[in-house]
Amino acid sequence: MSKVRQAAARFFRRSGWRDLALAGVCVWAVGVLVGLAAPGRKKRPAAWMASLALAAAYIPLMGRFLPFLLGDRMDIADIYS
C-alpha cells in the first residue's frame, strides 16, 4: 500500500490543475453514485450521468497515473541507442 501512496504523491507533485480537476470529478461522481443508494424516482438518469462522468474522468486520469505507479521504465528504443 505504501507503493501506491508514494506513486500518488509523485503524481500529484507533477500534475497540473487539469489532473486535479479530473480527480475532483471522479470523487464527485463516486459521491453521487453512493448517494443514489437512497430510493428515489430519478435515480436511473442520475446514475447514468454520474457513471459517464466517472468513466470520462477516470480513464484519462489513470492513463496519466499508471506510469507513476509502474515506475520509470525505459522504452525499448532507448536501450538500443
PDB file as gemmi writes it, atoms N, CA and C in Angstrom:
CRYST1    1.000    1.000    1.000  90.00  90.00  90.00 P 1                      
ATOM      1  N   MET A   1       0.813  -1.188   0.000  1.00  0.00           N  
ATOM      2  CA  MET A   1       0.000   0.000   0.000  1.00  0.00           C  
ATOM      3  C   MET A   1       0.861   1.259   0.000  1.00  0.00           C  
ATOM      4  N   SER A   2       2.040   1.171   0.596  1.00  0.00           N  
ATOM      5  CA  SER A   2       2.906   2.345   0.627  1.00  0.00           C  
ATOM      6  C   SER A   2       3.419   2.684  -0.775  1.00  0.00           C  
ATOM      7  N   LYS A   3       3.562   1.667  -1.642  1.00  0.00           N  
ATOM      8  CA  LYS A   3       3.997   1.930  -3.019  1.00  0.00           C  
ATOM      9  C   LYS A   3       2.951   2.769  -3.755  1.00  0.00           C  
ATOM     10  N   VAL A   4       1.683   2.457  -3.537  1.00  0.00           N  
ATOM     11  CA  VAL A   4       0.602   3.225  -4.165  1.00  0.00           C  
ATOM     12  C   VAL A   4       0.592   4.647  -3.612  1.00  0.00           C  
ATOM     13  N   ARG A   5       0.787   4.793  -2.312  1.00  0.00           N  
ATOM     14  CA  ARG A   5       0.804   6.118  -1.686  1.00  0.00           C  
ATOM     15  C   ARG A   5       1.973   6.951  -2.201  1.00  0.00           C  
ATOM     16  N   GLN A   6       3.141   6.334  -2.337  1.00  0.00           N  
ATOM     17  CA  GLN A   6       4.311   7.055  -2.856  1.00  0.00           C  
ATOM     18  C   GLN A   6       4.107   7.447  -4.314  1.00  0.00           C  
ATOM     19  N   ALA A   7       3.519   6.554  -5.104  1.00  0.00           N  
ATOM     20  CA  ALA A   7       3.246   6.877  -6.508  1.00  0.00           C  
ATOM     21  C   ALA A   7       2.243   8.010  -6.608  1.00  0.00           C  
ATOM     22  N   ALA A   8       1.231   8.002  -5.752  1.00  0.00           N  
ATOM     23  CA  ALA A   8       0.238   9.087  -5.759  1.00  0.00           C  
ATOM     24  C   ALA A   8       0.887  10.407  -5.375  1.00  0.00           C  
ATOM     25  N   ALA A   9       1.786  10.394  -4.407  1.00  0.00           N  
ATOM     26  CA  ALA A   9       2.475  11.626  -4.010  1.00  0.00           C  
ATOM     27  C   ALA A   9       3.321  12.169  -5.156  1.00  0.00           C  
ATOM     28  N   ARG A  10       4.059  11.294  -5.858  1.00  0.00           N  
ATOM     29  CA  ARG A  10       4.855  11.741  -7.012  1.00  0.00           C  
ATOM     30  C   ARG A  10       3.958  12.288  -8.115  1.00  0.00           C  
ATOM     31  N   PHE A  11       2.820  11.612  -8.342  1.00  0.00           N  
ATOM     32  CA  PHE A  11       1.901  12.032  -9.395  1.00  0.00           C  
ATOM     33  C   PHE A  11       1.331  13.416  -9.094  1.00  0.00           C  
ATOM     34  N   PHE A  12       0.897  13.649  -7.861  1.00  0.00           N  
ATOM     35  CA  PHE A  12       0.284  14.929  -7.532  1.00  0.00           C  
ATOM     36  C   PHE A  12       1.298  16.055  -7.480  1.00  0.00           C  
ATOM     37  N   ARG A  13       2.565  15.747  -7.212  1.00  0.00           N  
ATOM     38  CA  ARG A  13       3.590  16.788  -7.281  1.00  0.00           C  
ATOM     39  C   ARG A  13       3.790  17.271  -8.711  1.00  0.00           C  
ATOM     40  N   ARG A  14       3.690  16.366  -9.667  1.00  0.00           N  
ATOM     41  CA  ARG A  14       3.949  16.718 -11.068  1.00  0.00           C  
ATOM     42  C   ARG A  14       2.685  17.075 -11.847  1.00  0.00           C  
ATOM     43  N   SER A  15       1.520  16.883 -11.260  1.00  0.00           N  
ATOM     44  CA  SER A  15       0.283  17.103 -12.009  1.00  0.00           C  
ATOM     45  C   SER A  15      -0.119  18.573 -11.990  1.00  0.00           C  
ATOM     46  N   GLY A  16      -0.904  18.928 -12.985  1.00  0.00           N  
ATOM     47  CA  GLY A  16      -1.394  20.290 -13.110  1.00  0.00           C  
ATOM     48  C   GLY A  16      -2.845  20.391 -12.655  1.00  0.00           C  
ATOM     49  N   TRP A  17      -3.436  21.535 -12.939  1.00  0.00           N  
ATOM     50  CA  TRP A  17      -4.799  21.769 -12.481  1.00  0.00           C  
ATOM     51  C   TRP A  17      -5.800  20.868 -13.193  1.00  0.00           C  
ATOM     52  N   ARG A  18      -5.507  20.475 -14.419  1.00  0.00           N  
ATOM     53  CA  ARG A  18      -6.450  19.610 -15.148  1.00  0.00           C  
ATOM     54  C   ARG A  18      -6.536  18.224 -14.505  1.00  0.00           C  
ATOM     55  N   ASP A  19      -5.395  17.699 -14.105  1.00  0.00           N  
ATOM     56  CA  ASP A  19      -5.390  16.391 -13.444  1.00  0.00           C  
ATOM     57  C   ASP A  19      -6.137  16.445 -12.118  1.00  0.00           C  
ATOM     58  N   LEU A  20      -5.933  17.511 -11.367  1.00  0.00           N  
ATOM     59  CA  LEU A  20      -6.632  17.643 -10.095  1.00  0.00           C  
ATOM     60  C   LEU A  20      -8.127  17.857 -10.307  1.00  0.00           C  
ATOM     61  N   ALA A  21      -8.498  18.558 -11.389  1.00  0.00           N  
ATOM     62  CA  ALA A  21      -9.917  18.720 -11.700  1.00  0.00           C  
ATOM     63  C   ALA A  21     -10.547  17.378 -12.069  1.00  0.00           C  
ATOM     64  N   LEU A  22      -9.824  16.553 -12.822  1.00  0.00           N  
ATOM     65  CA  LEU A  22     -10.335  15.222 -13.149  1.00  0.00           C  
ATOM     66  C   LEU A  22     -10.500  14.370 -11.903  1.00  0.00           C  
ATOM     67  N   ALA A  23      -9.566  14.485 -10.976  1.00  0.00           N  
ATOM     68  CA  ALA A  23      -9.700  13.743  -9.721  1.00  0.00           C  
ATOM     69  C   ALA A  23     -10.920  14.224  -8.946  1.00  0.00           C  
ATOM     70  N   GLY A  24     -11.182  15.525  -8.988  1.00  0.00           N  
ATOM     71  CA  GLY A  24     -12.367  16.064  -8.331  1.00  0.00           C  
ATOM     72  C   GLY A  24     -13.654  15.553  -8.958  1.00  0.00           C  
ATOM     73  N   VAL A  25     -13.668  15.450 -10.280  1.00  0.00           N  
ATOM     74  CA  VAL A  25     -14.846  14.913 -10.963  1.00  0.00           C  
ATOM     75  C   VAL A  25     -15.053  13.450 -10.577  1.00  0.00           C  
ATOM     76  N   CYS A  26     -13.975  12.704 -10.470  1.00  0.00           N  
ATOM     77  CA  CYS A  26     -14.090  11.298 -10.048  1.00  0.00           C  
ATOM     78  C   CYS A  26     -14.687  11.199  -8.654  1.00  0.00           C  
ATOM     79  N   VAL A  27     -14.195  12.014  -7.734  1.00  0.00           N  
ATOM     80  CA  VAL A  27     -14.709  11.981  -6.368  1.00  0.00           C  
ATOM     81  C   VAL A  27     -16.169  12.395  -6.342  1.00  0.00           C  
ATOM     82  N   TRP A  28     -16.527  13.412  -7.114  1.00  0.00           N  
ATOM     83  CA  TRP A  28     -17.924  13.845  -7.193  1.00  0.00           C  
ATOM     84  C   TRP A  28     -18.814  12.731  -7.721  1.00  0.00           C  
ATOM     85  N   ALA A  29     -18.384  12.073  -8.793  1.00  0.00           N  
ATOM     86  CA  ALA A  29     -19.196  11.018  -9.402  1.00  0.00           C  
ATOM     87  C   ALA A  29     -19.368   9.834  -8.448  1.00  0.00           C  
ATOM     88  N   VAL A  30     -18.318   9.483  -7.724  1.00  0.00           N  
ATOM     89  CA  VAL A  30     -18.439   8.396  -6.754  1.00  0.00           C  
ATOM     90  C   VAL A  30     -19.406   8.804  -5.640  1.00  0.00           C  
ATOM     91  N   GLY A  31     -19.343  10.052  -5.214  1.00  0.00           N  
ATOM     92  CA  GLY A  31     -20.270  10.536  -4.196  1.00  0.00           C  
ATOM     93  C   GLY A  31     -21.714  10.498  -4.660  1.00  0.00           C  
ATOM     94  N   VAL A  32     -21.946  10.858  -5.916  1.00  0.00           N  
ATOM     95  CA  VAL A  32     -23.304  10.786  -6.464  1.00  0.00           C  
ATOM     96  C   VAL A  32     -23.777   9.345  -6.517  1.00  0.00           C  
ATOM     97  N   LEU A  33     -22.914   8.454  -6.950  1.00  0.00           N  
ATOM     98  CA  LEU A  33     -23.307   7.046  -7.030  1.00  0.00           C  
ATOM     99  C   LEU A  33     -23.612   6.464  -5.648  1.00  0.00           C  
ATOM    100  N   VAL A  34     -22.859   6.857  -4.642  1.00  0.00           N  
ATOM    101  CA  VAL A  34     -23.140   6.391  -3.286  1.00  0.00           C  
ATOM    102  C   VAL A  34     -24.435   7.014  -2.786  1.00  0.00           C  
ATOM    103  N   GLY A  35     -24.663   8.276  -3.109  1.00  0.00           N  
ATOM    104  CA  GLY A  35     -25.889   8.954  -2.703  1.00  0.00           C  
ATOM    105  C   GLY A  35     -27.136   8.386  -3.347  1.00  0.00           C  
ATOM    106  N   LEU A  36     -26.978   7.694  -4.444  1.00  0.00           N  
ATOM    107  CA  LEU A  36     -28.129   7.108  -5.118  1.00  0.00           C  
ATOM    108  C   LEU A  36     -28.626   5.835  -4.437  1.00  0.00           C  
ATOM    109  N   ALA A  37     -28.000   5.449  -3.351  1.00  0.00           N  
ATOM    110  CA  ALA A  37     -28.470   4.278  -2.614  1.00  0.00           C  
ATOM    111  C   ALA A  37     -29.836   4.543  -1.989  1.00  0.00           C  
ATOM    112  N   ALA A  38     -30.169   5.804  -1.772  1.00  0.00           N  
ATOM    113  CA  ALA A  38     -31.487   6.155  -1.237  1.00  0.00           C  
ATOM    114  C   ALA A  38     -32.532   5.981  -2.335  1.00  0.00           C  
ATOM    115  N   PRO A  39     -33.714   5.528  -1.990  1.00  0.00           N  
ATOM    116  CA  PRO A  39     -34.738   5.348  -3.017  1.00  0.00           C  
ATOM    117  C   PRO A  39     -35.181   6.692  -3.579  1.00  0.00           C  
ATOM    118  N   GLY A  40     -35.507   6.677  -4.831  1.00  0.00           N  
ATOM    119  CA  GLY A  40     -35.950   7.905  -5.464  1.00  0.00           C  
ATOM    120  C   GLY A  40     -36.433   7.654  -6.871  1.00  0.00           C  
ATOM    121  N   ARG A  41     -37.144   8.625  -7.413  1.00  0.00           N  
ATOM    122  CA  ARG A  41     -37.759   8.491  -8.724  1.00  0.00           C  
ATOM    123  C   ARG A  41     -36.748   8.714  -9.855  1.00  0.00           C  
ATOM    124  N   LYS A  42     -35.812   9.620  -9.665  1.00  0.00           N  
ATOM    125  CA  LYS A  42     -34.882   9.972 -10.753  1.00  0.00           C  
ATOM    126  C   LYS A  42     -33.504   9.374 -10.526  1.00  0.00           C  
ATOM    127  N   LYS A  43     -33.477   8.215  -9.955  1.00  0.00           N  
ATOM    128  CA  LYS A  43     -32.212   7.568  -9.647  1.00  0.00           C  
ATOM    129  C   LYS A  43     -31.485   7.092 -10.904  1.00  0.00           C  
ATOM    130  N   ARG A  44     -32.205   6.525 -11.838  1.00  0.00           N  
ATOM    131  CA  ARG A  44     -31.574   5.941 -13.021  1.00  0.00           C  
ATOM    132  C   ARG A  44     -30.870   6.988 -13.893  1.00  0.00           C  
ATOM    133  N   PRO A  45     -31.499   8.120 -14.263  1.00  0.00           N  
ATOM    134  CA  PRO A  45     -30.768   9.109 -15.079  1.00  0.00           C  
ATOM    135  C   PRO A  45     -29.556   9.696 -14.351  1.00  0.00           C  
ATOM    136  N   ALA A  46     -29.696   9.941 -13.046  1.00  0.00           N  
ATOM    137  CA  ALA A  46     -28.558  10.470 -12.294  1.00  0.00           C  
ATOM    138  C   ALA A  46     -27.428   9.444 -12.226  1.00  0.00           C  
ATOM    139  N   ALA A  47     -27.781   8.185 -12.095  1.00  0.00           N  
ATOM    140  CA  ALA A  47     -26.753   7.140 -12.057  1.00  0.00           C  
ATOM    141  C   ALA A  47     -26.023   7.051 -13.388  1.00  0.00           C  
ATOM    142  N   TRP A  48     -26.735   7.148 -14.489  1.00  0.00           N  
ATOM    143  CA  TRP A  48     -26.084   7.111 -15.801  1.00  0.00           C  
ATOM    144  C   TRP A  48     -25.172   8.316 -15.998  1.00  0.00           C  
ATOM    145  N   MET A  49     -25.639   9.495 -15.616  1.00  0.00           N  
ATOM    146  CA  MET A  49     -24.812  10.697 -15.784  1.00  0.00           C  
ATOM    147  C   MET A  49     -23.560  10.613 -14.916  1.00  0.00           C  
ATOM    148  N   ALA A  50     -23.711  10.150 -13.676  1.00  0.00           N  
ATOM    149  CA  ALA A  50     -22.544  10.038 -12.802  1.00  0.00           C  
ATOM    150  C   ALA A  50     -21.588   8.956 -13.302  1.00  0.00           C  
ATOM    151  N   SER A  51     -22.124   7.867 -13.822  1.00  0.00           N  
ATOM    152  CA  SER A  51     -21.267   6.804 -14.357  1.00  0.00           C  
ATOM    153  C   SER A  51     -20.491   7.279 -15.571  1.00  0.00           C  
ATOM    154  N   LEU A  52     -21.143   8.026 -16.448  1.00  0.00           N  
ATOM    155  CA  LEU A  52     -20.453   8.575 -17.622  1.00  0.00           C  
ATOM    156  C   LEU A  52     -19.387   9.585 -17.207  1.00  0.00           C  
ATOM    157  N   ALA A  53     -19.707  10.436 -16.227  1.00  0.00           N  
ATOM    158  CA  ALA A  53     -18.725  11.413 -15.753  1.00  0.00           C  
ATOM    159  C   ALA A  53     -17.534  10.711 -15.114  1.00  0.00           C  
ATOM    160  N   LEU A  54     -17.813   9.655 -14.357  1.00  0.00           N  
ATOM    161  CA  LEU A  54     -16.724   8.909 -13.729  1.00  0.00           C  
ATOM    162  C   LEU A  54     -15.827   8.260 -14.782  1.00  0.00           C  
ATOM    163  N   ALA A  55     -16.417   7.635 -15.781  1.00  0.00           N  
ATOM    164  CA  ALA A  55     -15.627   6.992 -16.833  1.00  0.00           C  
ATOM    165  C   ALA A  55     -14.839   8.023 -17.639  1.00  0.00           C  
ATOM    166  N   ALA A  56     -15.475   9.158 -17.946  1.00  0.00           N  
ATOM    167  CA  ALA A  56     -14.810  10.194 -18.741  1.00  0.00           C  
ATOM    168  C   ALA A  56     -13.642  10.820 -17.990  1.00  0.00           C  
ATOM    169  N   ALA A  57     -13.700  10.867 -16.683  1.00  0.00           N  
ATOM    170  CA  ALA A  57     -12.610  11.450 -15.907  1.00  0.00           C  
ATOM    171  C   ALA A  57     -11.595  10.396 -15.473  1.00  0.00           C  
ATOM    172  N   TYR A  58     -12.055   9.199 -15.172  1.00  0.00           N  
ATOM    173  CA  TYR A  58     -11.186   8.163 -14.608  1.00  0.00           C  
ATOM    174  C   TYR A  58     -10.203   7.618 -15.635  1.00  0.00           C  
ATOM    175  N   ILE A  59     -10.654   7.404 -16.841  1.00  0.00           N  
ATOM    176  CA  ILE A  59      -9.785   6.800 -17.861  1.00  0.00           C  
ATOM    177  C   ILE A  59      -8.582   7.683 -18.176  1.00  0.00           C  
ATOM    178  N   PRO A  60      -8.756   8.980 -18.489  1.00  0.00           N  
ATOM    179  CA  PRO A  60      -7.556   9.789 -18.751  1.00  0.00           C  
ATOM    180  C   PRO A  60      -6.682   9.990 -17.509  1.00  0.00           C  
ATOM    181  N   LEU A  61      -7.321  10.074 -16.336  1.00  0.00           N  
ATOM    182  CA  LEU A  61      -6.547  10.260 -15.114  1.00  0.00           C  
ATOM    183  C   LEU A  61      -5.678   9.039 -14.831  1.00  0.00           C  
ATOM    184  N   MET A  62      -6.219   7.863 -14.993  1.00  0.00           N  
ATOM    185  CA  MET A  62      -5.440   6.652 -14.760  1.00  0.00           C  
ATOM    186  C   MET A  62      -4.391   6.457 -15.850  1.00  0.00           C  
ATOM    187  N   GLY A  63      -4.673   6.928 -17.060  1.00  0.00           N  
ATOM    188  CA  GLY A  63      -3.675   6.869 -18.121  1.00  0.00           C  
ATOM    189  C   GLY A  63      -2.444   7.683 -17.790  1.00  0.00           C  
ATOM    190  N   ARG A  64      -2.645   8.785 -17.069  1.00  0.00           N  
ATOM    191  CA  ARG A  64      -1.502   9.601 -16.655  1.00  0.00           C  
ATOM    192  C   ARG A  64      -0.859   9.083 -15.373  1.00  0.00           C  
ATOM    193  N   PHE A  65      -1.641   8.388 -14.522  1.00  0.00           N  
ATOM    194  CA  PHE A  65      -1.133   7.931 -13.231  1.00  0.00           C  
ATOM    195  C   PHE A  65      -0.367   6.615 -13.324  1.00  0.00           C  
ATOM    196  N   LEU A  66      -0.737   5.733 -14.232  1.00  0.00           N  
ATOM    197  CA  LEU A  66      -0.109   4.414 -14.305  1.00  0.00           C  
ATOM    198  C   LEU A  66       1.397   4.453 -14.483  1.00  0.00           C  
ATOM    199  N   PRO A  67       1.961   5.354 -15.302  1.00  0.00           N  
ATOM    200  CA  PRO A  67       3.433   5.393 -15.377  1.00  0.00           C  
ATOM    201  C   PRO A  67       4.084   5.699 -14.024  1.00  0.00           C  
ATOM    202  N   PHE A  68       3.431   6.496 -13.180  1.00  0.00           N  
ATOM    203  CA  PHE A  68       3.982   6.781 -11.856  1.00  0.00           C  
ATOM    204  C   PHE A  68       3.887   5.549 -10.967  1.00  0.00           C  
ATOM    205  N   LEU A  69       2.828   4.784 -11.124  1.00  0.00           N  
ATOM    206  CA  LEU A  69       2.641   3.584 -10.315  1.00  0.00           C  
ATOM    207  C   LEU A  69       3.598   2.470 -10.737  1.00  0.00           C  
ATOM    208  N   LEU A  70       3.815   2.344 -12.033  1.00  0.00           N  
ATOM    209  CA  LEU A  70       4.683   1.290 -12.542  1.00  0.00           C  
ATOM    210  C   LEU A  70       6.162   1.639 -12.412  1.00  0.00           C  
ATOM    211  N   GLY A  71       6.467   2.892 -12.182  1.00  0.00           N  
ATOM    212  CA  GLY A  71       7.859   3.317 -12.061  1.00  0.00           C  
ATOM    213  C   GLY A  71       8.373   3.805 -13.399  1.00  0.00           C  
ATOM    214  N   ASP A  72       9.538   4.400 -13.355  1.00  0.00           N  
ATOM    215  CA  ASP A  72      10.150   4.911 -14.576  1.00  0.00           C  
ATOM    216  C   ASP A  72      10.754   3.755 -15.348  1.00  0.00           C  
ATOM    217  N   ARG A  73      10.186   3.484 -16.481  1.00  0.00           N  
ATOM    218  CA  ARG A  73      10.693   2.406 -17.331  1.00  0.00           C  
ATOM    219  C   ARG A  73      11.157   3.017 -18.644  1.00  0.00           C  
ATOM    220  N   MET A  74      12.195   2.430 -19.192  1.00  0.00           N  
ATOM    221  CA  MET A  74      12.737   2.943 -20.448  1.00  0.00           C  
ATOM    222  C   MET A  74      12.015   2.291 -21.612  1.00  0.00           C  
ATOM    223  N   ASP A  75      11.901   3.031 -22.697  1.00  0.00           N  
ATOM    224  CA  ASP A  75      11.385   2.458 -23.918  1.00  0.00           C  
ATOM    225  C   ASP A  75      12.414   1.521 -24.516  1.00  0.00           C  
ATOM    226  N   ILE A  76      11.956   0.603 -25.342  1.00  0.00           N  
ATOM    227  CA  ILE A  76      12.866  -0.341 -25.998  1.00  0.00           C  
ATOM    228  C   ILE A  76      13.829   0.404 -26.906  1.00  0.00           C  
ATOM    229  N   ALA A  77      13.385   1.457 -27.549  1.00  0.00           N  
ATOM    230  CA  ALA A  77      14.256   2.215 -28.438  1.00  0.00           C  
ATOM    231  C   ALA A  77      15.410   2.851 -27.654  1.00  0.00           C  
ATOM    232  N   ASP A  78      15.179   3.217 -26.377  1.00  0.00           N  
ATOM    233  CA  ASP A  78      16.235   3.825 -25.578  1.00  0.00           C  
ATOM    234  C   ASP A  78      17.327   2.840 -25.221  1.00  0.00           C  
ATOM    235  N   ILE A  79      17.011   1.579 -25.154  1.00  0.00           N  
ATOM    236  CA  ILE A  79      18.015   0.564 -24.807  1.00  0.00           C  
ATOM    237  C   ILE A  79      19.047   0.438 -25.921  1.00  0.00           C  
ATOM    238  N   TYR A  80      18.602   0.514 -27.163  1.00  0.00           N  
ATOM    239  CA  TYR A  80      19.491   0.279 -28.296  1.00  0.00           C  
ATOM    240  C   TYR A  80      20.177   1.531 -28.811  1.00  0.00           C  
ATOM    241  N   SER A  81      19.881   2.701 -28.257  1.00  0.00           N  
ATOM    242  CA  SER A  81      20.521   3.905 -28.786  1.00  0.00           C  
ATOM    243  C   SER A  81      21.748   4.293 -28.012  1.00  0.00           C  
TER     244      SER A  81                                                      
END                                                                             
